Amino acid sequence: MTAATLGRIGPNAITRVAQALPPRVGSSATWALFDRAGLLHHLRQPPQQMVDEADVRALHREMQRSLGAEAAREVACDAGRATADYLLAHRIPKPAQRLLRLMPAPLAARVLLAAVRRNAWTFTGSGEFTAGVAAWPARLAVLRIRHNPLCQGLRSQVPACDYYARCFERLFRVLVHPGARVHEVACEACGDAECRFEVRW
């Protein structure tokens, strides 16, 4: 990661939200929401390069203001799964995917998380990402984001990182174990010191 990429996030955090919104709220409401967030330029011309994390934060905040917490959560879940599908289709080589699916799940999880750590700057921006597989129980991985850019200035009674959680879950289900489940057990938006996700299979 260089100084030029610090504080920037991959465009999927915007383009997949733009994809997920119309089926749930309609095209007109999608355009209005992007307008209120000051991001119409991203809707007119979907970004192809890294975007300022402030844009991603503004979009997710406006979803919560405009749609309410539950509907915003559903859109974020759809966008997270779509992001994982994009990564599987375009970013993770097919031979590597086949190899991961042949491995025992704990080993596949370790290999997958090593790759996720190497590329964490593309989705955490200025945040800090760590992850590992527990020695016991063997069917548990823990992923952590500190200084999560999507949680800056956000206050919530429940964990709010559905975009990340569903993206992680989809990757684990396809590449590690079809029964994988991801739960966010701590969230900076709730006042916790970090956003922490537990993956069990």
Secondary structure, 3 states (H helix, E strand, C coil): CCCCCCCEECCHHHHHHHHHHHHHHCHHHHHHHHHHCCCHHHHHCCCCCCEEHHHHHHHHHHHHHHHCHHHHHHHHHHHHHHHHHHHHHHCCCHHHHHHHHHCCHHHHHHHHHHHHHHCCHHHHCCCEEEEEECCCCCCEEEEEEECCCCCCCCCCCCCCCHHHHHHHHHHHHHHCCCCCEEEEEECHHHCCCCEEEEEEC
